[in-house]
Amino acid sequence: MPEEASLSRTRLSRLISNGQVSRDGTVLTDPKAKVAEGDVIDITVPVAQDSHIGPEDIALDVIYEDDDLIVVNKPVGMVVHPAPGTPGGTLVNALLHHCGDTLSGVGGAKRPGIVHRIDKDTSGLLVVAKSDRAHHGLAAQFEKHDVERYYMAVCYGVPDAYDPRLRGVRGINFETGNIMKITTQLARHKHDRQRQAVLFQGGRHAVTRVRIVEAFGNPGVAALVECWLETGRTHQIRVHMAHAGHSLIGDQTYGGRRKLSEKAVGVAGATAARAFPRQALHAAVLGFTHPVSGEVMRFEAPMPDDMQTLIAALSSQPKASPDPES
């Protein structure tokens, strides 16, 4: 196929199954059909239809935009794509209004090219394709794990290499620089389809790395950490941090009922942590190669006000003295 057609293997397979591909005048319906040298293949690509999702005039924090893609800083509380429980008010609704007719037709419908997502209550950077060629190029980079993604999070405890408990947790080891590496499989929880579960057989391979940025409390009972993804699975950082025993403050799904003591972080810190209404997680850095121009691009988004307020409250108490051996 010519590159400018921007037809992925998945899209071509669907076109064959729909009877829109013929060989020497005979319609093919089996994507696994064999072809031979000299066969003449005709492909009918239908005009992209308008999406059933309606545009909505919702303000967007646009970090970058060109003819092929757009990078936005998603606010807390916004769902990326409409679903039965959230039919409107989503990022896709906002993009349909913002982008107008300049949208990808990948999949046969005019829609923004959503190639990755972040949770409703996670803030931060997302790249969305506007053209078919950008959609395929970005999707390929995400599939190959070539995209740079760094998150800032506030967790319970301090994930330090000197913690003997962590040395006994399966799937966790430490790299140079006190970087915690979490390697597991992830799959949907057997009894709760809204959750992910850590496995060591089956599921999908997942790797997260974590670096301490700042410890809070005396002794250290919470930390600001930087997490970066080698893979990108649903809830990956949240479930991995919970597996390590360092769930994120405010995480209603994986955080349990942990509390910070006023003695360790002060009244302000303990109150702020207890009242924080969502997982303290922000997609702070996004880097990728522009799928059309080939330019290396990297974007940063500052932490939202609620996380900055939480960090300030946790920082109000004097910190523990650093371990002289670390």
C-alpha positions as a Markdown table, in Angstrom:
| # | Residue | x | y | z |
|---|---|---|---|---|
| 1 | Met | 0.0 | 0.0 | 0.0 |
| 2 | Pro | 1.2 | 3.5 | -0.7 |
| 3 | Glu | 2.3 | 5.2 | 2.5 |
| 4 | Glu | 0.1 | 8.2 | 1.9 |
| 5 | Ala | -3.0 | 6.0 | 2.1 |
| 6 | Ser | -2.4 | 5.6 | 5.9 |
| 7 | Leu | -4.0 | 2.2 | 6.1 |
| 8 | Ser | -2.9 | 0.0 | 8.9 |
| 9 | Arg | -3.0 | -3.8 | 8.9 |
| 10 | Thr | -6.0 | -3.7 | 11.2 |
| 11 | Arg | -7.9 | -1.2 | 9.0 |
| 12 | Leu | -7.1 | -3.3 | 5.9 |
| 13 | Ser | -8.3 | -6.5 | 7.6 |
| 14 | Arg | -11.5 | -4.8 | 8.5 |
| 15 | Leu | -12.0 | -3.6 | 4.9 |
| 16 | Ile | -11.5 | -7.1 | 3.6 |
| 17 | Ser | -14.0 | -8.5 | 6.1 |
| 18 | Asn | -16.5 | -5.9 | 4.9 |
| 19 | Gly | -16.2 | -6.9 | 1.3 |
| 20 | Gln | -14.4 | -3.8 | 0.2 |
| 21 | Val | -11.3 | -5.5 | -1.3 |
| 22 | Ser | -11.3 | -7.5 | -4.5 |
| 23 | Arg | -8.8 | -9.6 | -6.4 |
| 24 | Asp | -9.0 | -9.7 | -10.2 |
| 25 | Gly | -12.6 | -8.6 | -9.8 |
| 26 | Thr | -13.6 | -11.2 | -7.2 |
| 27 | Val | -14.5 | -9.8 | -3.8 |
| 28 | Leu | -12.4 | -11.1 | -0.9 |
| 29 | Thr | -13.8 | -11.6 | 2.6 |
| 30 | Asp | -11.0 | -13.6 | 4.3 |
| 31 | Pro | -8.2 | -11.4 | 5.6 |
| 32 | Lys | -5.9 | -14.6 | 5.6 |
| 33 | Ala | -6.5 | -15.3 | 1.9 |
| 34 | Lys | -3.2 | -16.0 | 0.0 |
| 35 | Val | -2.1 | -13.7 | -2.8 |
| 36 | Ala | 0.3 | -14.3 | -5.7 |
| 37 | Glu | 2.5 | -12.3 | -7.9 |
| 38 | Gly | 0.5 | -10.6 | -10.6 |
| 39 | Asp | -2.8 | -10.4 | -8.6 |
| 40 | Val | -4.6 | -7.1 | -9.1 |
| 41 | Ile | -6.0 | -5.9 | -5.8 |
| 42 | Asp | -8.7 | -3.2 | -5.7 |
| 43 | Ile | -9.5 | -1.5 | -2.4 |
| 44 | Thr | -12.5 | 0.7 | -1.8 |
| 45 | Val | -12.0 | 3.0 | 1.1 |
| 46 | Pro | -15.3 | 4.5 | 2.2 |
| 47 | Val | -15.5 | 8.2 | 2.9 |
| 48 | Ala | -15.2 | 8.8 | 6.6 |
| 49 | Gln | -18.6 | 9.3 | 8.2 |
| 50 | Asp | -19.4 | 11.9 | 10.8 |
| 51 | Ser | -19.1 | 10.5 | 14.3 |
| 52 | His | -22.2 | 9.9 | 16.5 |
| 53 | Ile | -20.3 | 11.8 | 19.2 |
| 54 | Gly | -21.3 | 15.5 | 19.2 |
| 55 | Pro | -19.0 | 18.5 | 19.4 |
| 56 | Glu | -19.2 | 20.6 | 22.6 |
| 57 | Asp | -17.8 | 24.0 | 23.3 |
| 58 | Ile | -15.5 | 23.1 | 26.2 |
| 59 | Ala | -12.3 | 25.0 | 26.8 |
| 60 | Leu | -9.1 | 23.2 | 26.1 |
| 61 | Asp | -5.6 | 23.9 | 27.4 |
| 62 | Val | -3.7 | 23.5 | 24.1 |
| 63 | Ile | 0.0 | 23.1 | 24.5 |
| 64 | Tyr | 0.8 | 22.6 | 20.8 |
| 65 | Glu | -1.1 | 22.2 | 17.6 |
| 66 | Asp | -0.3 | 21.8 | 13.9 |
| 67 | Asp | -2.1 | 20.2 | 10.9 |
| 68 | Asp | -1.4 | 16.6 | 12.1 |
| 69 | Leu | -1.7 | 16.6 | 15.8 |
| 70 | Ile | -2.6 | 18.4 | 19.0 |
| 71 | Val | -1.1 | 18.2 | 22.5 |
| 72 | Val | -3.4 | 19.2 | 25.4 |
| 73 | Asn | -3.1 | 19.4 | 29.1 |
| 74 | Lys | -6.2 | 17.5 | 30.4 |
| 75 | Pro | -7.7 | 18.8 | 33.6 |
| 76 | Val | -8.8 | 16.7 | 36.5 |
| 77 | Gly | -12.3 | 15.3 | 36.2 |
| 78 | Met | -12.4 | 15.1 | 32.4 |
| 79 | Val | -13.0 | 11.7 | 30.8 |
| 80 | Val | -11.1 | 11.2 | 27.5 |
| 81 | His | -13.8 | 9.4 | 25.5 |
| 82 | Pro | -17.6 | 9.1 | 25.9 |
| 83 | Ala | -18.8 | 6.0 | 27.6 |
| 84 | Pro | -22.3 | 4.8 | 28.8 |
| 85 | Gly | -21.7 | 6.5 | 32.2 |
| 86 | Thr | -20.2 | 9.6 | 30.7 |
| 87 | Pro | -22.0 | 10.4 | 27.3 |
| 88 | Gly | -20.8 | 14.0 | 27.1 |
| 89 | Gly | -18.4 | 16.6 | 28.5 |
| 90 | Thr | -15.4 | 14.5 | 27.4 |
| 91 | Leu | -12.1 | 15.4 | 25.8 |
| 92 | Val | -13.3 | 14.0 | 22.5 |
| 93 | Asn | -16.4 | 16.2 | 22.6 |
| 94 | Ala | -14.2 | 19.2 | 23.2 |
| 95 | Leu | -11.8 | 18.2 | 20.4 |
| 96 | Leu | -14.6 | 17.7 | 17.9 |
| 97 | His | -15.6 | 21.3 | 18.5 |
| 98 | His | -12.1 | 22.7 | 18.5 |
| 99 | Cys | -10.8 | 20.8 | 15.5 |
| 100 | Gly | -13.9 | 21.0 | 13.3 |
| 101 | Asp | -13.4 | 19.2 | 10.0 |
| 102 | Thr | -9.6 | 18.6 | 10.5 |
| 103 | Leu | -10.0 | 15.2 | 12.0 |
| 104 | Ser | -8.6 | 11.7 | 11.3 |
| 105 | Gly | -10.9 | 9.3 | 9.4 |
| 106 | Val | -9.1 | 6.2 | 10.8 |
| 107 | Gly | -11.5 | 3.5 | 11.4 |
| 108 | Gly | -14.1 | 4.9 | 9.0 |
| 109 | Ala | -15.4 | 7.7 | 11.2 |
| 110 | Lys | -14.4 | 11.3 | 11.6 |
| 111 | Arg | -13.0 | 11.5 | 15.1 |
| 112 | Pro | -10.0 | 12.7 | 16.9 |
| 113 | Gly | -7.2 | 10.1 | 16.8 |
| 114 | Ile | -7.1 | 9.0 | 20.4 |
| 115 | Val | -3.9 | 6.9 | 20.7 |
| 116 | His | -3.5 | 6.9 | 24.5 |
| 117 | Arg | -5.5 | 7.9 | 27.5 |
| 118 | Ile | -5.1 | 9.0 | 31.1 |
| 119 | Asp | -7.7 | 8.4 | 33.9 |
| 120 | Lys | -10.5 | 10.8 | 34.6 |
| 121 | Asp | -9.0 | 12.0 | 37.8 |
| 122 | Thr | -5.4 | 12.1 | 36.5 |
| 123 | Ser | -4.3 | 15.5 | 35.0 |
| 124 | Gly | -1.7 | 16.1 | 32.4 |
| 125 | Leu | -0.5 | 15.7 | 28.8 |
| 126 | Leu | -2.1 | 13.9 | 26.0 |
| 127 | Val | -1.3 | 13.9 | 22.2 |
| 128 | Val | -4.1 | 13.4 | 19.8 |
| 129 | Ala | -3.9 | 12.8 | 16.0 |
| 130 | Lys | -5.7 | 15.0 | 13.6 |
| 131 | Ser | -4.6 | 13.3 | 10.4 |
| 132 | Asp | -4.6 | 9.6 | 9.4 |
| 133 | Arg | -0.9 | 9.5 | 8.9 |
| 134 | Ala | -0.3 | 11.0 | 12.3 |
| 135 | His | -2.7 | 8.5 | 13.9 |
| 136 | His | -0.8 | 5.5 | 12.5 |
| 137 | Gly | 2.6 | 7.0 | 13.2 |
| 138 | Leu | 1.8 | 7.8 | 16.9 |
| 139 | Ala | 0.0 | 4.5 | 17.4 |
| 140 | Ala | 3.2 | 2.7 | 16.2 |
| 141 | Gln | 5.4 | 4.7 | 18.6 |
| 142 | Phe | 3.1 | 3.8 | 21.6 |
| 143 | Glu | 3.0 | 0.2 | 20.5 |
| 144 | Lys | 6.8 | 0.0 | 20.4 |
| 145 | His | 7.1 | 1.9 | 23.8 |
| 146 | Asp | 9.1 | 4.7 | 22.1 |
| 147 | Val | 7.1 | 7.5 | 23.8 |
| 148 | Glu | 8.6 | 9.3 | 26.7 |
| 149 | Arg | 6.1 | 9.6 | 29.6 |
| 150 | Tyr | 6.9 | 10.9 | 33.0 |
| 151 | Tyr | 4.4 | 11.4 | 35.8 |
| 152 | Met | 4.6 | 13.1 | 39.2 |
| 153 | Ala | 2.8 | 11.5 | 42.1 |
| 154 | Val | 2.4 | 11.8 | 45.8 |
| 155 | Cys | 2.5 | 8.4 | 47.6 |
| 156 | Tyr | 2.2 | 7.0 | 51.1 |
| 157 | Gly | 5.6 | 6.0 | 52.5 |
| 158 | Val | 9.0 | 6.5 | 50.9 |
| 159 | Pro | 10.0 | 3.9 | 48.3 |
| 160 | Asp | 13.7 | 3.8 | 49.3 |
| 161 | Ala | 16.2 | 1.1 | 48.4 |
| 162 | Tyr | 17.2 | 0.9 | 52.1 |
| 163 | Asp | 13.7 | -0.3 | 53.1 |
| 164 | Pro | 14.2 | -4.0 | 53.8 |
| 165 | Arg | 10.5 | -4.7 | 53.2 |
| 166 | Leu | 10.7 | -3.7 | 49.6 |
| 167 | Arg | 13.5 | -6.2 | 49.0 |
| 168 | Gly | 11.0 | -8.9 | 49.7 |
| 169 | Val | 8.3 | -7.8 | 47.4 |
| 170 | Arg | 8.1 | -9.9 | 44.2 |
| 171 | Gly | 8.7 | -8.0 | 41.0 |
| 172 | Ile | 10.6 | -5.1 | 42.6 |
| 173 | Asn | 14.3 | -4.4 | 42.4 |
| 174 | Phe | 16.4 | -1.2 | 42.6 |
| 175 | Glu | 18.6 | 0.3 | 40.0 |
| 176 | Thr | 21.5 | 2.7 | 40.3 |
| 177 | Gly | 20.4 | 6.0 | 41.8 |
| 178 | Asn | 17.8 | 4.6 | 44.2 |
| 179 | Ile | 15.4 | 4.0 | 41.3 |
| 180 | Met | 12.7 | 1.4 | 42.1 |
| 181 | Lys | 11.8 | -0.8 | 39.1 |
| 182 | Ile | 8.5 | -2.7 | 39.2 |
| 183 | Thr | 8.1 | -5.5 | 36.7 |
| 184 | Thr | 4.9 | -7.6 | 36.7 |
| 185 | Gln | 2.0 | -8.7 | 34.5 |
| 186 | Leu | -1.3 | -6.8 | 34.7 |
| 187 | Ala | -4.8 | -7.9 | 33.9 |
| 188 | Arg | -8.4 | -7.1 | 34.9 |
| 189 | His | -9.3 | -8.1 | 38.4 |
| 190 | Lys | -11.3 | -11.4 | 38.5 |
| 191 | His | -14.0 | -10.0 | 40.8 |
| 192 | Asp | -13.9 | -6.2 | 40.0 |
| 193 | Arg | -13.8 | -5.3 | 36.4 |
| 194 | Gln | -13.0 | -1.7 | 37.2 |
| 195 | Arg | -9.7 | -2.7 | 38.8 |
| 196 | Gln | -6.4 | -4.1 | 37.5 |
| 197 | Ala | -4.6 | -6.8 | 39.3 |
| 198 | Val | -0.9 | -7.7 | 39.5 |
| 199 | Leu | 0.0 | -11.2 | 38.0 |
| 200 | Phe | 3.2 | -13.0 | 37.3 |
| 201 | Gln | 1.7 | -15.4 | 34.7 |
| 202 | Gly | -0.7 | -14.3 | 32.0 |
| 203 | Gly | -1.9 | -10.7 | 31.6 |
| 204 | Arg | 0.2 | -8.0 | 29.9 |
| 205 | His | 3.8 | -7.2 | 30.6 |
| 206 | Ala | 4.2 | -3.9 | 32.6 |
| 207 | Val | 7.3 | -2.0 | 33.8 |
| 208 | Thr | 7.3 | 1.2 | 35.9 |
| 209 | Arg | 10.3 | 3.0 | 37.3 |
| 210 | Val | 10.1 | 5.3 | 40.4 |
| 211 | Arg | 12.5 | 8.0 | 41.7 |
| 212 | Ile | 12.1 | 9.8 | 45.0 |
| 213 | Val | 11.9 | 13.6 | 44.5 |
| 214 | Glu | 11.1 | 14.7 | 48.0 |
| 215 | Ala | 10.3 | 12.8 | 51.3 |
| 216 | Phe | 7.7 | 14.3 | 53.7 |
| 217 | Gly | 7.4 | 13.9 | 57.5 |
| 218 | Asn | 9.6 | 13.0 | 60.4 |
| 219 | Pro | 10.0 | 10.1 | 60.0 |
| 220 | Gly | 9.3 | 10.0 | 56.3 |
| 221 | Val | 5.8 | 8.9 | 55.7 |
| 222 | Ala | 5.0 | 10.2 | 52.3 |
| 223 | Ala | 6.9 | 11.2 | 49.2 |
| 224 | Leu | 6.7 | 13.2 | 45.9 |
| 225 | Val | 7.9 | 10.7 | 43.3 |
| 226 | Glu | 8.6 | 10.7 | 39.6 |
| 227 | Cys | 7.3 | 7.7 | 37.7 |
| 228 | Trp | 8.1 | 6.8 | 34.1 |
| 229 | Leu | 6.6 | 4.1 | 32.0 |
| 230 | Glu | 8.4 | 1.5 | 29.9 |
| 231 | Thr | 4.9 | 0.2 | 29.0 |
| 232 | Gly | 1.6 | 1.9 | 29.2 |
| 233 | Arg | -1.2 | -0.3 | 30.7 |
| 234 | Thr | -4.5 | 0.7 | 32.3 |
| 235 | His | -3.9 | 2.1 | 35.8 |
| 236 | Gln | -0.3 | 1.0 | 35.6 |
| 237 | Ile | 1.3 | 3.5 | 38.0 |
| 238 | Arg | -1.5 | 3.3 | 40.5 |
| 239 | Val | -1.6 | -0.5 | 40.7 |
| 240 | His | 2.1 | -0.9 | 40.7 |
| 241 | Met | 2.6 | 1.6 | 43.5 |
| 242 | Ala | -0.1 | -0.2 | 45.5 |
| 243 | His | 1.7 | -3.5 | 44.9 |
| 244 | Ala | 4.9 | -1.9 | 46.2 |
| 245 | Gly | 3.0 | -0.8 | 49.4 |
| 246 | His | 3.2 | 2.9 | 48.3 |
| 247 | Ser | -0.3 | 3.6 | 47.0 |
| 248 | Leu | -1.1 | 7.1 | 45.9 |
| 249 | Ile | -2.6 | 9.6 | 48.2 |
| 250 | Gly | -6.3 | 10.1 | 47.3 |
| 251 | Asp | -6.6 | 6.9 | 45.2 |
| 252 | Gln | -10.0 | 5.6 | 46.0 |
| 253 | Thr | -9.5 | 2.4 | 44.0 |
| 254 | Tyr | -6.1 | 1.2 | 45.1 |
| 255 | Gly | -5.2 | 3.4 | 48.1 |
| 256 | Gly | -7.2 | 1.6 | 50.9 |
| 257 | Arg | -7.9 | 3.6 | 54.0 |
| 258 | Arg | -4.4 | 4.7 | 54.9 |
| 259 | Lys | -3.9 | 7.9 | 56.8 |
| 260 | Leu | -0.9 | 10.1 | 57.7 |
| 261 | Ser | -0.4 | 10.9 | 61.4 |
| 262 | Glu | -0.4 | 14.5 | 62.5 |
| 263 | Lys | 2.7 | 13.8 | 64.5 |
| 264 | Ala | 4.6 | 12.9 | 61.3 |
| 265 | Val | 3.4 | 15.6 | 58.9 |
| 266 | Gly | 1.6 | 18.1 | 61.1 |
| 267 | Val | -2.1 | 18.9 | 61.2 |
| 268 | Ala | -2.0 | 20.7 | 57.9 |
| 269 | Gly | -0.3 | 17.8 | 56.1 |
| 270 | Ala | -2.5 | 15.1 | 57.6 |
| 271 | Thr | -5.7 | 17.1 | 56.9 |
| 272 | Ala | -4.7 | 17.8 | 53.3 |
| 273 | Ala | -3.9 | 14.2 | 52.6 |
| 274 | Arg | -7.1 | 12.9 | 54.2 |
| 275 | Ala | -9.2 | 15.4 | 52.2 |
| 276 | Phe | -7.5 | 15.0 | 48.8 |
| 277 | Pro | -10.3 | 13.8 | 46.5 |
| 278 | Arg | -8.5 | 12.0 | 43.7 |
| 279 | Gln | -5.3 | 10.1 | 43.0 |
| 280 | Ala | -2.4 | 12.5 | 43.3 |
| 281 | Leu | -1.0 | 11.8 | 39.8 |
| 282 | His | -0.1 | 14.1 | 37.0 |
| 283 | Ala | 1.2 | 13.4 | 33.5 |
| 284 | Ala | 4.0 | 15.9 | 33.5 |
| 285 | Val | 6.2 | 15.1 | 30.5 |
| 286 | Leu | 5.4 | 13.7 | 27.1 |
| 287 | Gly | 8.0 | 13.2 | 24.4 |
| 288 | Phe | 7.7 | 11.6 | 20.9 |
| 289 | Thr | 8.9 | 11.9 | 17.4 |
| 290 | His | 6.5 | 13.9 | 15.2 |
| 291 | Pro | 5.0 | 11.2 | 12.9 |
| 292 | Val | 5.1 | 13.4 | 9.8 |
| 293 | Ser | 8.0 | 15.8 | 10.1 |
| 294 | Gly | 10.3 | 13.5 | 12.1 |
| 295 | Glu | 11.1 | 16.2 | 14.6 |
| 296 | Val | 11.7 | 15.1 | 18.2 |
| 297 | Met | 9.2 | 16.8 | 20.4 |
| 298 | Arg | 9.0 | 17.1 | 24.2 |
| 299 | Phe | 6.4 | 18.9 | 26.3 |
| 300 | Glu | 6.0 | 19.6 | 30.0 |
| 301 | Ala | 3.0 | 20.6 | 32.1 |
| 302 | Pro | 3.2 | 22.0 | 35.6 |
| 303 | Met | 1.5 | 20.2 | 38.4 |
| 304 | Pro | -2.1 | 21.4 | 38.9 |
| 305 | Asp | -3.0 | 23.7 | 41.9 |
| 306 | Asp | -4.5 | 20.9 | 44.0 |
| 307 | Met | -1.3 | 18.8 | 44.0 |
| 308 | Gln | 0.9 | 21.9 | 44.6 |
| 309 | Thr | -1.3 | 22.7 | 47.6 |
| 310 | Leu | -1.0 | 19.1 | 48.9 |
| 311 | Ile | 2.8 | 19.2 | 48.6 |
| 312 | Ala | 3.0 | 22.5 | 50.4 |
| 313 | Ala | 0.9 | 21.2 | 53.3 |
| 314 | Leu | 3.1 | 18.0 | 53.6 |
| 315 | Ser | 6.2 | 20.2 | 53.4 |
| 316 | Ser | 5.2 | 22.3 | 56.4 |
| 317 | Gln | 6.5 | 19.8 | 58.9 |
| 318 | Pro | 10.2 | 19.5 | 59.4 |
| 319 | Lys | 11.6 | 16.6 | 57.4 |
| 320 | Ala | 13.4 | 13.5 | 58.7 |
| 321 | Ser | 17.2 | 13.7 | 58.7 |
| 322 | Pro | 18.7 | 11.9 | 55.6 |
| 323 | Asp | 20.3 | 8.5 | 56.0 |
| 324 | Pro | 24.0 | 9.1 | 56.0 |
| 325 | Glu | 24.6 | 5.9 | 54.0 |
| 326 | Ser | 22.2 | 7.0 | 51.2 |
